[in-house]
């Protein structure tokens, strides 16, 4: 998820080049401090990335934050919460508990894809944990806990926590270290998160000139999880739990892609000790959900940013009457396009358009091997028929009802109008059966009806057109506040 960094000696070179990086997407891999140094707050590069996020109206560096880590830090400062130190695992267990992140979400990545790369290897993989809003990374004998916390308006906010016992441990925002690699094509050009699948050497280092894949819900299973450990039946259909076999070992050639031979993969020589981690393995279902969630977060942020930027360019900023009254019909065509393009991408992603097949295996075996699957599904809001968007399929696709659970998130609710109204309007088009385009052919009439009913009964703040549709078709709705329809 976090991209790899080069050796610490790149610091001086990058420091000299910083003025040249303003306004550019930095896709290269650089370290801006040694892994052994204490974490220090960083300053974001001005206008780095594909959108100008440092200035108005985004104000990424200066806008007050309400992400989970920022809120926890306020509780720590006020003495209303306390981070507990553990001699074996430092602050990790306490961080997970205070941020309500389940240990069952543990996934293990052994490729050297973190700024603490010197401490990562197949026998000591990095552990990742997450919930709907926060991602936490922990390295064996590492000096720092890495955290990405999603703010409803600002998207991914990066924090470091020195994992050394202190009187007042503090989450420090770390923009420069992280945004150098976390604003790139793989994050949709906004501060975000991503998973990668690589061809790792036996040391965990990336094999030179070998392919790398950004992993999301569309990725074929065969191209996923290179550089990761994965537990459960799905692992065998992927690149998981393997490393590149050196040519000197007489390994047969690997598969081919585009006429080019790929490295051969084989067993890992030095596997990890499960007892060294808070959970026993690296959950396959947690990785499936993670692949969906990371890019869903990025698309929500992109839709938010582009809407605010389009309205700002027209002099319609937050808090003004013009901002509150903006509808798509009232905007110039180019502004409408800037808003609806990412909103349409988000809509299709939320409905799992183009999702790769899981191969039709035995879902019961997958669930039986996954503590995460059971705990994740138990959190779901359920309709009168006990259905939830967190219910799994795990035979041919991830979810039984393919509509993202992140539609309940504060980040989705914070998408500005008219983009959010557009997404809701298009969602109703698809679920009601009006849109029968091929991109939604994976949704049967029964599945569309089930998703629609689940949302009508469990989602707060649905637009008035949804309630009008429910009334006209005699469908049950939840007793939640409504919002005005703004799709026009």
C-alpha positions as CSV (number, residue, x, y, z in Angstrom):
1,X,0.0,0.0,0.0
2,X,2.7,2.5,0.9
3,X,5.1,2.8,-2.0
4,X,8.9,1.9,-1.7
5,X,11.5,4.4,-0.8
6,X,15.1,4.6,-2.0
7,X,18.1,4.8,0.2
8,X,18.5,7.7,2.7
9,X,21.3,9.2,0.7
10,X,18.7,10.5,-1.8
11,X,17.8,13.1,0.8
12,X,20.4,15.6,-0.2
13,X,19.5,15.3,-3.9
14,X,15.8,15.7,-3.3
15,X,16.4,18.7,-1.0
16,X,18.3,20.5,-3.7
17,X,15.5,19.7,-6.2
18,X,12.5,20.6,-4.1
19,X,11.9,24.0,-5.8
20,X,11.7,22.1,-9.1
21,X,9.1,19.7,-7.8
22,X,6.3,22.3,-7.2
23,X,3.3,21.4,-9.3
24,X,4.7,18.1,-10.4
25,X,3.6,14.5,-9.6
26,X,6.5,12.8,-7.9
27,X,6.3,9.2,-8.9
28,X,9.9,8.3,-8.0
29,X,10.8,6.5,-4.8
30,X,12.7,8.7,-2.3
31,X,13.5,8.7,1.4
32,X,13.3,12.0,3.1
33,X,14.8,10.8,6.3
34,X,16.6,7.7,7.6
35,X,14.4,5.0,9.1
36,X,16.2,5.2,12.4
37,X,15.6,8.9,13.0
38,X,12.8,10.1,15.2
39,X,9.6,11.1,13.3
40,X,9.4,14.9,12.6
41,X,6.5,16.9,11.3
42,X,7.0,17.7,7.6
43,X,5.8,20.4,5.2
44,X,4.0,19.5,2.0
45,X,5.5,20.5,-1.3
46,X,3.5,23.4,-2.7
47,X,1.0,22.2,-5.3
48,X,2.6,18.7,-5.7
49,X,0.4,16.2,-7.5
50,X,-2.1,16.4,-10.4
51,X,-4.4,18.8,-8.6
52,X,-3.4,22.1,-6.8
53,X,-4.2,20.8,-3.4
54,X,-2.0,23.1,-1.2
55,X,-3.9,26.3,-2.2
56,X,-7.5,27.4,-2.0
57,X,-10.0,25.9,-2.1
58,X,-8.5,22.6,-0.9
59,X,-5.9,24.1,1.6
60,X,-4.6,20.6,2.3
61,X,-1.9,21.9,4.7
62,X,-3.9,24.4,6.7
63,X,-7.6,23.4,6.8
64,X,-8.6,22.1,10.3
65,X,-8.9,18.3,10.3
66,X,-11.6,16.0,11.7
67,X,-10.0,12.6,10.6
68,X,-10.0,9.9,13.3
69,X,-6.3,10.4,14.2
70,X,-6.7,14.2,14.5
71,X,-9.7,13.6,16.8
72,X,-7.8,11.0,18.9
73,X,-4.8,13.4,19.3
74,X,-7.2,16.0,20.7
75,X,-8.4,13.4,23.2
76,X,-4.8,12.6,24.1
77,X,-4.0,16.3,24.6
78,X,-7.0,16.7,26.8
79,X,-6.2,13.7,28.9
80,X,-9.3,11.9,27.8
81,X,-7.4,9.0,26.2
82,X,-4.0,7.4,26.8
83,X,-1.6,5.4,24.6
84,X,-0.3,2.4,26.4
85,X,3.2,1.0,25.9
86,X,3.9,-2.7,25.5
87,X,7.5,-4.0,25.8
88,X,6.8,-6.5,23.0
89,X,4.8,-4.5,20.4
90,X,5.3,-0.9,21.5
91,X,2.2,1.3,21.0
92,X,0.7,-0.8,18.2
93,X,-2.0,-2.7,20.3
94,X,-3.1,0.6,22.0
95,X,-3.2,2.4,18.6
96,X,-5.4,-0.3,17.1
97,X,-7.7,-0.3,20.2
98,X,-8.1,3.5,20.4
99,X,-8.8,3.8,16.6
100,X,-11.2,0.8,16.7
101,X,-9.2,-1.2,14.1
102,X,-9.7,-4.9,14.3
103,X,-6.6,-7.1,14.6
104,X,-8.4,-9.5,12.3
105,X,-7.7,-7.1,9.4
106,X,-4.0,-8.0,9.6
107,X,-2.2,-8.5,6.3
108,X,1.5,-9.0,5.9
109,X,3.7,-7.6,3.1
110,X,7.3,-8.7,2.8
111,X,8.4,-6.6,-0.2
112,X,10.5,-3.6,0.8
113,X,7.8,-1.0,0.1
114,X,8.1,1.3,3.1
115,X,10.5,4.0,4.2
116,X,11.4,1.5,6.9
117,X,12.5,-0.9,4.1
118,X,15.7,-2.0,5.9
119,X,13.6,-3.7,8.5
120,X,11.3,-5.6,6.1
121,X,12.0,-9.1,4.7
122,X,10.2,-12.4,4.1
123,X,11.1,-13.5,7.7
124,X,10.0,-10.1,9.1
125,X,7.1,-8.8,7.0
126,X,5.4,-5.5,7.6
127,X,2.0,-5.8,9.2
128,X,-0.9,-3.6,8.0
129,X,-4.3,-3.1,9.7
130,X,-7.3,-1.0,8.8
131,X,-10.9,-0.1,9.3
132,X,-13.2,2.0,7.1
133,X,-11.2,5.2,7.7
134,X,-7.7,4.4,8.9
135,X,-4.7,2.3,7.8
136,X,-1.9,1.4,10.2
137,X,1.5,0.0,9.3
138,X,3.9,-1.7,11.7
139,X,7.4,-3.0,11.1
140,X,9.3,-5.6,13.2
141,X,11.7,-3.7,15.5
142,X,10.7,-0.5,13.7
143,X,11.1,3.0,15.1
144,X,7.8,4.4,13.7
145,X,4.1,3.4,13.4
146,X,2.9,4.6,9.9
147,X,-0.7,5.8,9.7
148,X,-3.0,7.1,6.9
149,X,-6.2,8.5,8.3
150,X,-9.0,9.7,6.0
151,X,-10.5,13.2,6.6
152,X,-14.0,13.7,5.3
153,X,-13.0,16.8,3.3
154,X,-9.3,16.4,2.8
155,X,-8.8,12.7,2.0
156,X,-5.6,10.9,3.1
157,X,-3.8,12.5,6.0
158,X,-0.4,10.9,6.8
159,X,0.9,10.5,10.4
160,X,3.9,9.0,12.1
161,X,4.1,7.9,15.7
162,X,7.5,7.3,17.3
163,X,7.3,3.8,18.6
164,X,9.6,4.5,21.5
165,X,8.2,4.8,25.1
166,X,7.5,8.4,25.9
167,X,5.6,10.4,28.5
168,X,3.4,12.0,25.9
169,X,3.5,10.0,22.6
170,X,2.2,12.2,19.8
171,X,0.8,11.5,16.3
172,X,2.8,13.9,14.0
173,X,1.6,14.8,10.6
174,X,4.1,13.7,8.0
175,X,3.3,15.3,4.6
176,X,6.6,15.5,2.8
177,X,7.7,11.9,3.6
178,X,4.5,10.4,2.4
179,X,3.1,12.6,-0.4
180,X,6.3,12.2,-2.4
181,X,5.0,8.8,-3.3
182,X,1.3,9.0,-2.3
183,X,0.3,11.5,-4.9
184,X,0.7,9.7,-8.2
185,X,-1.2,8.1,-11.0
186,X,-1.9,5.1,-8.7
187,X,-3.7,7.3,-6.3
188,X,-5.7,9.1,-9.0
189,X,-3.5,12.2,-8.6
190,X,-4.7,13.1,-5.1
191,X,-3.2,12.3,-1.6
192,X,-4.2,8.7,-1.3
193,X,-3.4,5.1,-0.8
194,X,-2.7,2.1,-3.0
195,X,-1.8,-1.6,-3.1
196,X,0.9,-3.0,-5.4
197,X,1.8,-6.4,-6.5
198,X,5.5,-7.0,-7.4
199,X,8.0,-9.6,-8.2
200,X,10.1,-9.8,-5.0
201,X,13.5,-11.3,-4.6
202,X,14.2,-13.7,-1.7
203,X,15.3,-10.7,0.3
204,X,12.1,-8.8,-0.3
205,X,13.7,-6.3,-2.7
206,X,12.0,-5.6,-6.0
207,X,13.3,-7.5,-8.9
208,X,14.8,-5.1,-11.5
209,X,12.8,-4.6,-14.8
210,X,10.0,-6.8,-13.6
211,X,6.3,-5.8,-13.8
212,X,4.5,-4.1,-11.0
213,X,0.7,-4.0,-10.7
214,X,-1.6,-1.5,-8.9
215,X,-4.2,-3.7,-7.3
216,X,-7.8,-2.9,-7.1
217,X,-11.1,-4.8,-7.5
218,X,-10.6,-5.1,-11.3
219,X,-7.2,-6.8,-11.0
220,X,-7.1,-10.5,-12.1
221,X,-6.4,-12.7,-9.1
222,X,-3.4,-14.2,-10.9
223,X,-1.7,-10.7,-10.8
224,X,-2.4,-9.9,-7.1
225,X,-0.4,-10.2,-3.9
226,X,3.1,-10.4,-5.2
227,X,5.3,-9.6,-2.2
228,X,2.5,-10.5,0.2
229,X,1.8,-13.4,2.5
230,X,-1.8,-14.6,2.1
231,X,-3.7,-17.2,4.2
232,X,-6.6,-19.2,2.9
233,X,-7.8,-20.9,-0.3
234,X,-7.6,-17.9,-2.6
235,X,-3.8,-17.6,-2.2
236,X,-3.0,-20.4,-4.6
237,X,-4.5,-18.6,-7.6
238,X,-2.3,-15.5,-7.0
239,X,1.3,-14.5,-6.7
240,X,1.2,-14.7,-2.9
241,X,3.7,-16.5,-0.7
242,X,6.3,-16.7,-3.4
243,X,9.6,-15.0,-4.4
244,X,11.6,-14.9,-7.6
245,X,13.7,-17.9,-8.2
246,X,17.3,-16.8,-9.3
247,X,18.2,-17.8,-12.8
248,X,21.3,-19.5,-11.4
249,X,19.1,-22.0,-9.6
250,X,18.1,-23.4,-13.0
251,X,14.4,-22.4,-12.6
252,X,12.2,-22.7,-15.6
253,X,11.0,-19.5,-17.2
254,X,8.0,-17.9,-15.8
255,X,4.8,-17.0,-17.7
256,X,4.8,-14.4,-20.4
257,X,3.1,-11.1,-20.8
258,X,3.1,-9.2,-24.0
259,X,5.6,-11.6,-25.4
260,X,8.1,-10.9,-22.6
261,X,9.1,-13.7,-20.1
262,X,8.2,-13.0,-16.5
263,X,10.4,-14.0,-13.6
264,X,9.8,-17.5,-12.3
265,X,8.3,-17.6,-8.8
266,X,9.0,-20.3,-6.2
267,X,8.8,-20.9,-2.4
268,X,10.2,-18.5,0.1
269,X,13.4,-19.7,1.7
270,X,12.9,-18.0,5.1
271,X,9.2,-17.7,6.0
272,X,8.0,-15.6,9.0
273,X,7.1,-16.7,12.5
274,X,3.3,-16.1,13.0
275,X,3.8,-15.9,16.8
276,X,5.6,-12.6,16.3
277,X,2.4,-10.9,15.2
278,X,-0.9,-9.9,16.8
279,X,-2.9,-12.2,14.5
280,X,-1.9,-15.6,13.1
281,X,-1.7,-14.9,9.4
282,X,-2.4,-12.6,6.5
283,X,-6.1,-12.7,5.7
284,X,-7.1,-13.1,2.1
285,X,-10.6,-11.6,2.6
286,X,-9.0,-8.6,4.3
287,X,-6.8,-8.1,1.2
288,X,-9.8,-8.4,-1.1
289,X,-11.6,-5.7,0.8
290,X,-8.5,-3.6,1.0
291,X,-8.1,-3.7,-2.8
292,X,-11.6,-2.3,-3.1
293,X,-11.4,0.2,-0.3
294,X,-8.1,2.0,-1.2
295,X,-9.2,3.1,-4.7
296,X,-12.7,3.8,-3.5
297,X,-11.2,6.3,-1.0
298,X,-9.1,7.8,-3.8
299,X,-12.1,8.3,-6.0
300,X,-14.1,9.8,-3.3
301,X,-11.3,12.3,-2.6
302,X,-10.9,13.0,-6.3
303,X,-14.6,13.7,-6.7
304,X,-14.5,16.0,-3.7
305,X,-11.4,17.9,-4.8
306,X,-12.5,18.4,-8.5
307,X,-15.9,19.6,-7.4
308,X,-14.5,22.2,-5.1
309,X,-11.9,23.3,-7.6
310,X,-14.6,23.7,-10.4
311,X,-16.8,25.8,-8.1
312,X,-13.9,27.8,-6.9
313,X,-12.9,28.7,-10.4
314,X,-16.4,30.2,-10.8
315,X,-16.2,32.1,-7.6
316,X,-18.5,29.7,-5.8
317,X,-16.7,28.9,-2.5
318,X,-17.9,27.1,0.6
319,X,-20.1,29.2,2.8
320,X,-21.4,31.5,0.0
321,X,-24.9,31.5,-1.3
322,X,-23.6,30.7,-4.8
323,X,-22.0,27.6,-3.5
324,X,-25.1,26.4,-1.7
325,X,-27.3,27.1,-4.8
326,X,-25.0,25.5,-7.3
327,X,-26.7,22.8,-9.5
328,X,-25.3,21.1,-12.6
329,X,-27.8,22.9,-14.8
330,X,-26.5,26.3,-13.6
331,X,-22.9,25.6,-14.4
332,X,-21.0,26.1,-17.7
333,X,-20.4,22.9,-19.7
334,X,-16.7,22.6,-18.8
335,X,-17.4,22.9,-15.1
336,X,-20.1,20.3,-15.4
337,X,-17.6,17.9,-17.1
338,X,-15.0,18.5,-14.4
339,X,-17.5,17.4,-11.8
340,X,-19.4,14.6,-13.5
341,X,-16.3,12.8,-14.9
342,X,-14.9,11.8,-11.5
343,X,-18.4,11.4,-10.1
344,X,-19.3,8.9,-12.8
345,X,-16.0,7.0,-12.2
346,X,-16.9,6.8,-8.5
347,X,-20.4,5.6,-9.3
348,X,-19.1,2.7,-11.4
349,X,-16.5,1.8,-8.8
350,X,-19.0,1.8,-6.0
351,X,-21.1,-0.7,-8.0
352,X,-18.1,-2.9,-8.8
353,X,-18.3,-2.4,-12.5
354,X,-15.6,-4.6,-14.2
355,X,-14.8,-6.5,-11.0
356,X,-12.5,-9.4,-11.7
357,X,-13.9,-12.9,-11.0
358,X,-12.7,-14.8,-8.0
359,X,-13.0,-18.1,-10.0
360,X,-16.1,-19.7,-8.6
361,X,-14.5,-21.5,-5.6
362,X,-16.0,-22.7,-2.4
363,X,-17.1,-19.6,-0.5
364,X,-17.6,-21.6,2.7
365,X,-13.9,-22.6,2.8
366,X,-12.8,-19.0,2.2
367,X,-15.0,-17.7,5.0
368,X,-14.0,-20.5,7.3
369,X,-10.3,-19.5,6.9
370,X,-11.0,-15.8,7.5
371,X,-11.7,-14.3,10.9
372,X,-11.9,-10.9,9.2
373,X,-14.8,-12.0,7.0
374,X,-16.9,-12.8,10.0
375,X,-16.1,-9.7,12.0
376,X,-16.4,-7.4,8.9
377,X,-19.9,-8.7,8.0
378,X,-21.1,-8.4,11.6
379,X,-20.7,-4.7,11.4
380,X,-23.2,-4.2,8.6
381,X,-26.4,-2.2,8.8
382,X,-29.2,-4.5,7.9
383,X,-32.6,-4.0,6.3
384,X,-35.8,-5.7,7.3
385,X,-34.8,-8.8,5.4
386,X,-31.4,-8.9,7.3
387,X,-29.4,-8.0,4.2
388,X,-26.3,-5.9,4.4
389,X,-23.8,-4.3,1.9
390,X,-21.1,-6.1,4.0
391,X,-22.4,-9.5,3.2
392,X,-19.9,-11.6,1.2
393,X,-20.1,-13.7,-1.9
394,X,-16.5,-14.9,-2.1
395,X,-17.2,-17.4,-4.9
396,X,-17.3,-15.3,-8.1
397,X,-17.1,-11.8,-6.6
398,X,-16.3,-10.1,-3.3
399,X,-19.7,-9.0,-2.1
400,X,-23.2,-10.5,-2.4
401,X,-24.7,-7.1,-3.0
402,X,-22.1,-5.2,-5.1
403,X,-22.4,-1.6,-3.8
404,X,-19.7,-0.3,-1.6
405,X,-20.2,-0.1,2.1
406,X,-18.2,3.2,2.0
407,X,-21.4,4.9,0.9
408,X,-22.1,5.0,4.6
409,X,-18.8,6.8,5.3
410,X,-18.4,10.4,6.4
411,X,-16.1,10.9,3.4
412,X,-18.9,10.0,1.0
413,X,-21.3,12.2,2.9
414,X,-18.9,15.1,2.6
415,X,-18.7,15.0,-1.2
416,X,-19.9,18.5,-2.2
417,X,-23.0,19.2,-4.2
418,X,-23.7,19.0,-7.0
419,X,-21.4,15.9,-7.4
420,X,-23.0,14.0,-4.6
421,X,-26.5,14.6,-6.0
422,X,-25.2,13.4,-9.4
423,X,-23.9,10.1,-7.9
424,X,-27.2,9.5,-6.1
425,X,-29.2,10.2,-9.2
426,X,-27.1,7.9,-11.3
427,X,-27.2,5.2,-8.6
428,X,-31.0,5.3,-8.7
429,X,-30.9,5.1,-12.5
430,X,-28.9,1.9,-12.3
431,X,-30.7,0.3,-9.3
432,X,-34.1,1.1,-10.6
433,X,-33.2,-0.6,-13.9
434,X,-33.4,2.5,-16.1
435,X,-29.7,2.3,-17.0
436,X,-29.2,-1.1,-18.7
437,X,-25.8,-0.3,-20.1
438,X,-23.2,-3.2,-20.4
439,X,-21.1,-1.7,-17.5
440,X,-23.8,-2.8,-15.1
441,X,-24.7,-6.1,-16.7
442,X,-23.2,-7.9,-13.6
443,X,-26.1,-6.6,-11.6
444,X,-29.2,-8.8,-12.1
445,X,-32.7,-7.3,-11.6
446,X,-32.9,-9.1,-8.2
447,X,-29.5,-7.8,-7.1
448,X,-30.4,-4.2,-8.1
449,X,-33.6,-4.4,-6.2
450,X,-31.9,-5.8,-3.1
451,X,-29.2,-3.1,-3.1
452,X,-31.9,-0.4,-3.6
453,X,-34.0,-1.8,-0.7
454,X,-31.0,-2.0,1.6
455,X,-30.0,1.6,0.9
456,X,-33.6,2.9,1.3
457,X,-33.9,1.3,4.7
458,X,-30.4,1.9,6.1
459,X,-28.8,5.0,4.4
460,X,-29.3,8.4,6.0
461,X,-29.6,11.5,3.9
462,X,-31.0,10.0,0.7
463,X,-32.3,12.6,-1.7
464,X,-36.0,13.4,-2.1
465,X,-36.1,11.7,-5.5
466,X,-35.2,8.4,-3.8
467,X,-38.1,8.8,-1.3
468,X,-40.4,9.7,-4.1
469,X,-39.4,6.6,-6.0
470,X,-39.9,4.5,-2.9
471,X,-43.4,6.0,-2.3
472,X,-44.4,5.4,-5.9
473,X,-43.3,1.7,-5.8
474,X,-44.5,1.0,-2.2
475,X,-41.0,0.4,-0.9
476,X,-40.0,0.6,2.8
477,X,-37.7,3.4,3.8
478,X,-35.8,4.2,7.0
479,X,-36.9,7.2,9.2
480,X,-33.9,9.4,8.4
481,X,-33.5,13.0,7.4
482,X,-33.7,13.7,3.7
483,X,-31.6,16.0,1.5
484,X,-32.8,18.0,-1.4
485,X,-32.2,16.5,-4.9
486,X,-29.5,18.4,-6.8
487,X,-28.9,16.3,-9.8
488,X,-30.4,18.8,-12.2
